[in-house]
Amino acid sequence: MSKPRVSLVIAGEPAPKGSRTVGTRKDGSHYTRESSPGVKSWVEAVAYSARANQPGGRALEPPYEIDLAFSLRRPADPSWDWPSTCDVDKLCRGVLDGLVQGGLLVDDRHVVKLSASKRYGTPCVAVTVL
């Protein structure tokens, strides 16, 4: 395993990105919006942390191998002993978008390996870029 180029932990409630809700305007036209109300602020938090952790103040050179370890708040009455409230791939989308917006990655199309896990604990995501 190669040495991590960047490792960081972003505190806060991870929000899934990708599910859309359809609405209708007064004029009858349709629109879509993110289903998760916290996704905008979550992506901004990731972008802020990415900017603060750029080595040398610039984006890492591709390709990227990324490990994401999500820690999610345990519901009051969970159905299972493991987190099942949101899809892990949708959690990854928000983090990857924030890493690009924050300038740590050039573009997430250059991610050649992605591993992700989720567990209960204090809400955050640990990010390692190899």
C-alpha positions in Angstrom: 0.0 0.0 0.0 1.3 3.4 -0.9 1.7 6.3 1.5 -1.4 8.6 1.8 -0.9 11.9 -0.1 -3.7 13.5 2.0 -5.6 12.3 5.1 -8.3 14.4 6.7 -11.4 14.1 8.9 -14.5 16.2 8.1 -16.8 16.6 11.1 -20.5 16.9 10.5 -23.5 14.9 9.3 -22.7 13.3 6.0 -25.5 14.0 3.5 -26.3 11.7 0.5 -26.2 13.3 -2.9 -27.9 12.1 -6.0 -31.6 11.5 -5.2 -33.8 14.2 -6.7 -37.3 15.3 -5.9 -39.6 16.6 -8.7 -41.8 19.6 -8.2 -44.2 21.6 -10.3 -44.1 25.4 -10.6 -47.3 27.6 -10.7 -46.9 27.8 -14.5 -47.0 24.0 -14.8 -43.3 23.5 -15.6 -41.3 21.0 -13.6 -38.1 21.3 -11.7 -35.9 19.0 -9.6 -34.1 19.6 -6.4 -31.8 17.5 -4.1 -33.9 15.3 -1.8 -31.4 15.7 1.0 -31.8 19.2 2.6 -28.2 19.0 4.1 -26.3 18.2 0.9 -25.4 21.8 0.0 -23.9 22.6 3.4 -22.2 19.2 3.6 -20.5 19.6 0.1 -19.4 23.1 1.2 -17.9 21.8 4.4 -16.0 19.1 2.5 -14.8 21.8 0.0 -13.6 24.1 2.8 -11.6 21.2 4.3 -10.2 20.2 0.9 -9.0 23.8 0.3 -7.4 23.9 3.8 -5.5 20.6 3.1 -4.1 21.2 -0.4 -0.4 20.3 -0.3 1.4 23.3 -1.7 -1.9 25.2 -2.3 -2.8 23.2 -5.4 -4.7 20.1 -6.5 -3.1 16.7 -6.3 -2.0 15.2 -9.6 -4.3 12.3 -10.8 -4.9 9.4 -10.7 -6.5 9.1 -7.3 -7.2 6.1 -5.0 -9.7 7.2 -2.3 -10.8 5.6 0.9 -13.9 7.1 2.7 -14.9 6.0 6.2 -18.3 7.4 7.1 -19.5 7.6 10.7 -23.2 8.2 11.0 -25.5 9.1 13.8 -27.3 6.1 15.3 -31.1 6.4 15.0 -33.2 6.1 18.1 -34.7 2.8 17.0 -32.5 1.3 14.2 -33.9 -1.5 12.1 -30.4 -3.2 12.0 -27.2 -3.1 13.9 -25.5 -1.4 10.9 -26.3 1.9 9.2 -28.9 1.4 6.5 -30.5 4.9 6.3 -28.7 6.0 3.1 -26.8 4.4 0.2 -23.1 4.5 0.6 -22.6 5.4 -3.1 -24.7 8.6 -2.6 -22.6 9.5 0.4 -19.5 9.2 -1.7 -20.9 11.5 -4.4 -21.2 14.4 -2.0 -17.6 14.0 -0.7 -16.1 13.6 -4.1 -17.9 16.7 -5.4 -16.6 18.7 -2.3 -13.1 17.5 -2.9 -13.3 18.8 -6.5 -15.0 22.1 -5.5 -12.3 22.6 -2.9 -9.6 22.1 -5.4 -8.0 19.0 -3.8 -8.8 16.9 -6.9 -8.7 18.0 -10.5 -11.8 16.0 -11.4 -13.4 13.0 -9.8 -13.3 11.2 -13.2 -9.7 10.5 -12.3 -10.6 8.3 -9.3 -9.4 4.9 -10.3 -10.1 3.2 -7.0 -12.8 4.0 -4.4 -13.5 2.2 -1.2 -16.1 3.3 1.3 -17.5 2.1 4.6 -20.1 3.3 7.0 -20.7 2.7 10.7 -22.4 4.3 13.7 -20.6 6.9 15.7 -19.9 10.6 15.9 -21.0 12.0 12.4 -18.0 12.6 10.2 -16.1 11.2 7.2 -12.4 10.2 7.2 -10.9 10.8 3.8 -7.6 9.3 2.6 -6.3 10.0 -0.9 -3.5 7.8 -2.2 
